[in-house]
Amino acid sequence: MPSFDLDAAMRLISKMRINYGKKFADQWVGVEVQELAQEMVEQYQGLSTEDFLRGIARMKREEWPPTIPAFRSWCEPESEEWLGAHEAWSIAEKSIGFDGEELTVVWTEQMAQAFSRCEDLVKTGDKYQRAEAKKIFCDAYDRLVTQAKDKGLKPIYTTSLGTDRDQQITAIQQATVDGFLTQPDASALLEHKQTKQEQLSEAKRYQTTAQEAIARIKEQLKIKPINKMTEEVKEVQPWESAEVEHVDPFDNFDEYKQLLKIDGKPLPYALAHMERAKGEAA
């Protein structure tokens, strides 16, 4: 949206004159129209078109013309949309468990910033330090919300994800019920999250599926279970039972050489030396 300029301010003044007539003139007697328009330009920066429509809608219900600050308050979101400091604290303090564990909460940026200034005190778990932390939080939160309202901002809720998966899911679901998160936003956050029970159930399902697949493969391959308590019976192949005739090289040297040649084995060194000696003697 373009910034609120002098032309927009003059149109707003004209609309107020039409709605309030003499009441408006009496309210601003002695003030030049240009001065009034310039002040509006300075005070109404940051308001959106939707905000101005909200203010104009209320102007139609009010009998008396608003001051410049009053009209801005009409334009801003209803104060109920911003949680009070004590209610905001009740949410923020739950982001840290009593054992110092980080937990999931759904909060605004202003809550997160205010809590960051007292987080260390909360982690100690001491009730007196928690009381001090609450005071620091409330002061900081009120200041941050005022700044946000001055800019025409509305509360935007985000999720701080803690370490406990089950608690994450519960917090997001509760925030949806409370209206801090829309259903689509909550669904997106929960899309890939499972509770511990769901994870265990899924693991068992995968295990069962794997076992069934192995059983089917065994059936197809006809694999029989092995009983290690019984002696293995092996069928002897014909070639294993055949007796190999032993030839003594000293009794029949030529036949021994022929067998080595058939098996592709070299003549032992000692016998080769014996053969050479035999040749030399001849």
VEXDREN-2710 file (C-alpha; in Angstrom, 1 decimal):
% VEXDREN-2710
k/r/px/py/pz
1/MET/0.0/0.0/0.0
2/PRO/1.3/3.5/-0.8
3/SER/2.2/5.7/2.1
4/PHE/-0.6/7.8/3.6
5/ASP/-0.1/11.3/1.9
6/LEU/-1.7/14.7/2.0
7/ASP/-4.3/13.9/-0.7
8/ALA/-5.4/10.8/1.3
9/ALA/-5.6/12.9/4.5
10/MET/-7.8/15.5/2.7
11/ARG/-10.1/12.8/1.5
12/LEU/-10.4/11.5/5.1
13/ILE/-11.1/14.9/6.5
14/SER/-13.8/15.4/3.9
15/LYS/-15.4/12.1/4.9
16/MET/-15.3/13.1/8.5
17/ARG/-17.0/16.4/7.7
18/ILE/-19.8/14.6/5.9
19/ASN/-20.4/12.2/8.8
20/TYR/-20.1/14.6/11.7
21/GLY/-20.9/18.0/10.3
22/LYS/-20.8/20.8/12.9
23/LYS/-19.4/18.5/15.6
24/PHE/-16.3/18.0/13.4
25/ALA/-16.0/21.8/12.7
26/ASP/-16.3/22.6/16.4
27/GLN/-13.7/20.0/17.3
28/TRP/-11.1/21.5/15.0
29/VAL/-12.0/25.2/15.3
30/GLY/-8.9/27.4/15.1
31/VAL/-6.9/24.6/13.4
32/GLU/-6.1/25.0/9.7
33/VAL/-7.1/22.2/7.4
34/GLN/-3.6/21.9/6.1
35/GLU/-2.2/21.6/9.6
36/LEU/-4.7/18.9/10.4
37/ALA/-4.0/17.0/7.2
38/GLN/-0.2/17.1/7.8
39/GLU/-0.6/15.8/11.4
40/MET/-2.7/12.9/10.1
41/VAL/0.0/12.1/7.5
42/GLU/2.6/11.9/10.3
43/GLN/0.4/9.8/12.7
44/TYR/-1.2/7.4/10.3
45/GLN/1.9/6.0/8.6
46/GLY/2.1/2.2/8.6
47/LEU/-1.6/1.6/8.5
48/SER/-2.8/-0.7/5.7
49/THR/-5.9/-0.3/3.5
50/GLU/-7.6/-2.9/5.5
51/ASP/-6.8/-0.9/8.7
52/PHE/-8.4/2.3/7.3
53/LEU/-11.5/0.4/6.2
54/ARG/-11.8/-0.8/9.8
55/GLY/-11.5/2.8/11.1
56/ILE/-14.0/4.1/8.6
57/ALA/-16.5/1.3/9.4
58/ARG/-16.3/2.2/13.1
59/MET/-16.7/5.9/12.2
60/LYS/-20.1/5.1/10.8
61/ARG/-21.1/3.8/14.2
62/GLU/-19.7/6.5/16.4
63/GLU/-21.7/9.7/17.1
64/TRP/-18.7/11.9/17.9
65/PRO/-15.7/12.6/15.7
66/PRO/-12.5/11.0/16.9
67/THR/-9.2/12.7/17.8
68/ILE/-6.2/11.8/15.6
69/PRO/-5.0/9.2/18.1
70/ALA/-8.5/7.8/18.6
71/PHE/-9.0/7.3/14.9
72/ARG/-5.7/5.4/14.6
73/SER/-6.9/3.1/17.5
74/TRP/-10.1/2.5/15.5
75/CYS/-7.9/1.4/12.5
76/GLU/-5.7/-0.9/14.4
77/PRO/-6.7/-4.5/15.1
78/GLU/-8.8/-5.0/18.1
79/SER/-6.6/-5.0/21.2
80/GLU/-7.9/-8.5/22.0
81/GLU/-5.9/-9.8/19.1
82/TRP/-2.8/-9.0/21.0
83/LEU/-2.5/-11.1/24.1
84/GLY/-1.9/-9.3/27.4
85/ALA/1.5/-9.5/29.0
86/HIS/0.4/-12.0/31.7
87/GLU/-1.3/-14.3/29.2
88/ALA/1.7/-14.1/26.9
89/TRP/4.0/-15.0/29.8
90/SER/1.9/-18.1/30.5
91/ILE/2.7/-19.3/27.0
92/ALA/6.3/-18.2/26.8
93/GLU/7.4/-19.7/30.1
94/LYS/6.3/-23.1/28.8
95/SER/9.1/-23.0/26.2
96/ILE/11.5/-24.2/28.9
97/GLY/10.7/-27.3/31.0
98/PHE/11.6/-27.5/34.7
99/ASP/14.6/-29.7/33.7
100/GLY/15.8/-27.0/31.3
101/GLU/14.5/-28.9/28.2
102/GLU/13.4/-26.8/25.3
103/LEU/9.7/-27.3/24.6
104/THR/7.4/-26.4/21.7
105/VAL/5.2/-23.3/22.0
106/VAL/3.3/-21.3/19.5
107/TRP/4.0/-17.6/20.1
108/THR/4.5/-14.2/18.4
109/GLU/7.8/-12.6/17.6
110/GLN/7.2/-10.1/20.4
111/MET/6.9/-13.0/22.9
112/ALA/10.0/-14.6/21.6
113/GLN/12.1/-11.4/21.9
114/ALA/10.8/-10.6/25.4
115/PHE/11.5/-14.1/26.6
116/SER/15.0/-14.1/25.2
117/ARG/15.8/-11.3/27.7
118/CYS/14.9/-13.5/30.7
119/GLU/15.4/-17.0/29.5
120/ASP/18.5/-17.7/31.6
121/LEU/16.5/-16.8/34.8
122/VAL/13.8/-19.3/33.8
123/LYS/16.2/-22.1/33.2
124/THR/17.5/-22.0/36.8
125/GLY/14.1/-23.2/37.9
126/ASP/14.3/-21.0/41.1
127/LYS/10.8/-19.6/41.9
128/TYR/12.2/-16.2/42.9
129/GLN/14.2/-15.9/39.7
130/ARG/11.2/-17.0/37.7
131/ALA/9.2/-14.1/39.3
132/GLU/12.0/-11.7/38.3
133/ALA/12.0/-13.2/34.8
134/LYS/8.2/-12.6/34.5
135/LYS/8.6/-8.9/35.4
136/ILE/11.4/-8.5/32.8
137/PHE/9.2/-10.3/30.2
138/CYS/6.1/-8.3/30.8
139/ASP/7.9/-4.9/30.6
140/ALA/9.7/-5.9/27.4
141/TYR/6.5/-7.5/25.9
142/ASP/4.3/-4.4/26.5
143/ARG/7.0/-2.2/25.0
144/LEU/7.3/-4.4/21.9
145/VAL/3.6/-4.7/21.4
146/THR/3.2/-0.9/21.6
147/GLN/5.9/-0.5/18.9
148/ALA/4.1/-3.1/16.7
149/LYS/0.7/-1.4/17.1
150/ASP/2.3/2.0/16.2
151/LYS/3.4/0.4/13.0
152/GLY/0.0/-1.1/12.4
153/LEU/1.2/-4.6/12.7
154/LYS/-0.9/-7.6/13.7
155/PRO/0.2/-10.5/15.8
156/ILE/1.8/-13.3/13.7
157/TYR/2.2/-16.7/15.5
158/THR/5.1/-18.9/14.8
159/THR/6.2/-22.3/16.3
160/SER/9.3/-22.9/18.3
161/LEU/10.1/-26.5/18.0
162/GLY/11.3/-28.2/21.1
163/THR/13.1/-31.6/21.4
164/ASP/10.2/-33.7/22.5
165/ARG/8.3/-34.9/19.4
166/ASP/5.1/-35.9/21.2
167/GLN/5.0/-32.5/22.9
168/GLN/5.5/-30.7/19.6
169/ILE/2.4/-32.4/18.1
170/THR/0.3/-31.7/21.2
171/ALA/1.3/-28.0/21.3
172/ILE/0.6/-27.5/17.6
173/GLN/-2.8/-29.1/17.9
174/GLN/-3.7/-27.0/20.9
175/ALA/-2.6/-23.8/19.2
176/THR/-5.0/-24.7/16.3
177/VAL/-7.8/-25.1/18.8
178/ASP/-6.9/-21.8/20.4
179/GLY/-7.0/-20.0/17.1
180/PHE/-3.3/-19.1/17.0
181/LEU/-2.6/-21.3/14.0
182/THR/-4.8/-21.9/11.0
183/GLN/-5.6/-25.5/10.1
184/PRO/-3.5/-25.4/6.9
185/ASP/-0.5/-24.1/8.8
186/ALA/-0.9/-26.7/11.5
187/SER/-1.3/-29.5/8.9
188/ALA/2.0/-28.3/7.2
189/LEU/3.8/-28.4/10.5
190/LEU/2.5/-31.8/11.4
191/GLU/2.9/-33.4/8.0
192/HIS/6.2/-35.2/8.7
193/LYS/5.8/-35.6/12.4
194/GLN/5.0/-38.8/14.2
195/THR/4.5/-39.6/17.9
196/LYS/6.8/-42.2/19.5
197/GLN/3.9/-44.6/19.5
198/GLU/3.4/-44.1/15.8
199/GLN/7.1/-44.5/15.1
200/LEU/7.1/-47.8/17.0
201/SER/4.0/-49.0/15.2
202/GLU/5.5/-48.2/11.9
203/ALA/8.8/-49.9/12.7
204/LYS/6.9/-53.1/13.7
205/ARG/4.9/-52.9/10.5
206/TYR/8.1/-52.7/8.4
207/GLN/9.6/-55.6/10.4
208/THR/6.5/-57.7/9.7
209/THR/6.6/-56.8/6.0
210/ALA/10.3/-57.8/5.8
211/GLN/9.6/-61.1/7.5
212/GLU/6.8/-61.9/5.2
213/ALA/8.9/-61.1/2.1
214/ILE/11.7/-63.3/3.4
215/ALA/9.3/-66.2/3.9
216/ARG/8.0/-65.8/0.4
217/ILE/11.5/-65.9/-1.0
218/LYS/12.4/-69.0/0.9
219/GLU/9.2/-70.7/-0.4
220/GLN/10.1/-69.8/-3.9
221/LEU/13.7/-71.0/-3.5
222/LYS/12.6/-74.1/-1.5
223/ILE/15.2/-73.4/1.1
224/LYS/15.0/-75.9/3.9
225/PRO/15.9/-74.9/7.4
226/ILE/19.2/-76.2/8.7
227/ASN/19.2/-78.3/11.8
228/LYS/22.7/-77.9/13.3
229/MET/22.0/-80.6/15.9
230/THR/22.0/-83.4/13.3
231/GLU/25.1/-84.7/11.4
232/GLU/25.2/-83.5/7.9
233/VAL/24.7/-86.3/5.3
234/LYS/26.5/-85.7/2.1
235/GLU/26.0/-87.7/-1.1
236/VAL/29.3/-88.9/-2.3
237/GLN/29.9/-88.2/-6.0
238/PRO/31.3/-90.9/-8.3
239/TRP/34.5/-89.1/-8.9
240/GLU/35.1/-88.7/-5.1
241/SER/35.0/-92.5/-4.5
242/ALA/37.3/-93.4/-7.4
243/GLU/40.6/-94.8/-6.1
244/VAL/43.7/-93.1/-7.6
245/GLU/46.6/-95.6/-8.2
246/HIS/49.8/-94.6/-6.5
247/VAL/52.9/-94.8/-8.7
248/ASP/56.3/-94.9/-7.0
249/PRO/58.8/-92.8/-9.0
250/PHE/61.6/-95.1/-7.8
251/ASP/59.8/-98.2/-9.1
252/ASN/58.5/-96.8/-12.4
253/PHE/60.0/-93.4/-13.1
254/ASP/58.7/-93.1/-16.7
255/GLU/55.1/-93.8/-15.7
256/TYR/55.4/-91.3/-12.8
257/LYS/56.6/-88.7/-15.2
258/GLN/53.6/-89.4/-17.5
259/LEU/51.1/-88.9/-14.6
260/LEU/52.7/-85.6/-13.7
261/LYS/52.4/-84.5/-17.3
262/ILE/48.7/-85.4/-17.4
263/ASP/48.1/-83.4/-14.2
264/GLY/50.1/-80.5/-15.6
265/LYS/52.5/-80.7/-12.7
266/PRO/56.3/-80.1/-13.0
267/LEU/58.8/-82.8/-12.1
268/PRO/60.1/-82.3/-8.5
269/TYR/63.6/-80.8/-8.3
270/ALA/65.1/-83.9/-6.6
271/LEU/63.8/-86.2/-9.3
272/ALA/64.8/-83.9/-12.0
273/HIS/68.4/-84.1/-10.6
274/MET/68.1/-87.8/-10.4
275/GLU/67.1/-87.9/-14.1
276/ARG/70.0/-85.8/-15.1
277/ALA/72.4/-88.1/-13.1
278/LYS/70.8/-91.2/-14.8
279/GLY/71.4/-89.6/-18.2
280/GLU/75.0/-88.8/-17.5
281/ALA/75.7/-92.4/-16.3
282/ALA/74.2/-93.7/-19.5
END
